[in-house]
Amino acid sequence: MLAPAQGGQALAVHQPSLVTYSQLAHPIQQAKALGLQFHSRILDIDNVDLAMGKMMEQGPVLIVTFHAQLVMVIKNAKGEVVEGNPDKVLRMLYVWALCRDQDELNPYAAWRLLDISASSTEQVL
C-alpha cells in the first residue's frame, strides 16, 4: 500500500497486521468464493489529517484520517452489478493506525498498518 507523504514522495505501508489483513481480505475472499468481483474506482482523496501521534508499547503510532470519494460495485461472473451502483459516488471516511517498525532502517518502508476503520455516506452531487 502507498500512503501520501510530505514533499511529494510516497511512504510504503508494508505488512499490515494479521488482524488488519483479515479485515481487508475477508470480504474479497468471500466474494471470490461466490464468483463475484469488486470493481472500485477512487475519484478523489482529501482532508488528509494526522489526527494523533503517540508513543506506544510497540513504538510510535500515528492515527491518520482522510476522506475518499469513490464508486464501488460488486459484479457477478456475467458482469452484472449485484451490489452497489456504478452511478453513485460514495464519500468514505477512513481512519488508519500506523506503527513504526523499529527494526526497519529504511524510513520509507518502516510503517506498518495496525488497524483500519471506514464509514461511508452517499455523496449528493
C-alpha positions in Angstrom: 0.0 0.0 0.0 1.2 3.5 -0.6 0.4 6.5 1.6 0.9 10.1 0.7 3.9 11.8 2.3 5.3 15.3 2.6 7.5 16.5 -0.2 5.5 14.7 -2.9 7.1 11.3 -2.1 5.2 8.2 -1.1 5.7 6.1 2.0 5.2 2.4 1.5 3.0 0.9 4.2 4.1 -2.7 4.4 2.9 -5.8 6.1 -0.4 -5.0 7.7 -1.0 -6.8 11.0 -2.7 -10.2 10.6 -6.0 -8.9 12.1 -5.9 -5.9 9.7 -5.1 -8.1 6.7 -8.0 -10.4 7.6 -10.3 -7.3 7.8 -9.3 -6.3 4.3 -9.0 -9.7 2.7 -12.1 -11.5 4.1 -14.8 -9.7 2.0 -12.7 -10.2 -1.1 -12.2 -13.9 -0.4 -15.9 -14.3 0.3 -16.8 -12.6 -3.0 -14.3 -14.7 -5.0 -15.8 -17.9 -3.5 -19.2 -16.8 -4.8 -17.8 -15.9 -8.2 -18.1 -12.1 -7.5 -15.6 -9.3 -8.1 -15.1 -5.9 -6.6 -15.0 -3.0 -9.0 -14.0 0.2 -7.3 -12.7 3.5 -8.6 -11.2 6.2 -6.4 -12.2 9.6 -7.6 -10.6 11.8 -5.0 -8.8 11.8 -1.7 -9.0 14.9 0.5 -8.9 16.2 4.1 -5.8 14.1 5.0 -5.0 14.8 8.6 -2.6 13.5 11.2 -5.1 13.1 14.0 -2.8 11.9 16.6 0.7 10.6 17.3 1.6 8.7 20.4 4.4 6.6 21.8 3.0 3.1 22.5 4.5 -0.2 23.7 5.2 -1.3 20.1 6.8 2.1 19.1 5.5 5.3 17.6 1.9 5.1 16.4 0.2 7.6 14.1 -3.5 8.0 13.5 -4.3 9.3 10.0 -7.8 10.3 8.8 -8.8 11.1 5.3 -11.9 11.3 3.1 -12.2 9.5 -0.3 -14.8 9.8 -3.0 -15.3 6.5 -4.8 -17.6 4.4 -6.8 -17.8 0.8 -5.6 -19.8 -2.1 -7.1 -19.7 -5.9 -7.0 -20.3 -7.8 -10.2 -21.1 -11.4 -10.9 -19.3 -13.6 -13.5 -21.6 -12.2 -16.2 -20.5 -8.6 -15.4 -23.9 -7.8 -13.9 -24.0 -5.5 -10.9 -25.2 -7.4 -7.8 -24.4 -4.8 -5.2 -23.7 -1.0 -5.4 -24.4 1.4 -8.1 -21.9 2.5 -10.8 -23.5 5.9 -10.9 -23.5 6.5 -7.1 -20.5 8.3 -5.6 -19.7 7.3 -2.0 -17.9 9.5 0.4 -15.8 7.4 2.7 -14.1 8.4 6.0 -11.0 6.3 6.7 -9.0 6.1 9.9 -5.7 4.3 9.7 -3.4 3.4 12.6 0.2 3.1 11.6 3.1 1.9 13.7 6.8 2.5 13.1 8.7 -0.8 12.8 11.8 -0.2 15.0 13.8 -2.9 13.2 13.4 -1.4 9.7 16.1 1.1 8.9 14.6 2.5 5.7 12.2 5.3 6.8 10.1 4.8 3.6 9.4 1.2 4.4 9.1 1.2 8.1 5.4 1.9 8.7 3.0 -1.0 9.4 -0.7 -0.7 9.1 -2.1 -1.7 12.5 -5.8 -1.0 12.1 -8.2 0.5 9.6 -11.7 1.8 10.0 -14.1 3.1 7.3 -17.6 4.6 7.2 -19.5 5.7 4.2 -22.2 8.1 3.2 -23.8 8.7 -0.2 -22.3 11.7 -2.0 -25.0 14.2 -3.0 -23.9 15.9 -6.3 
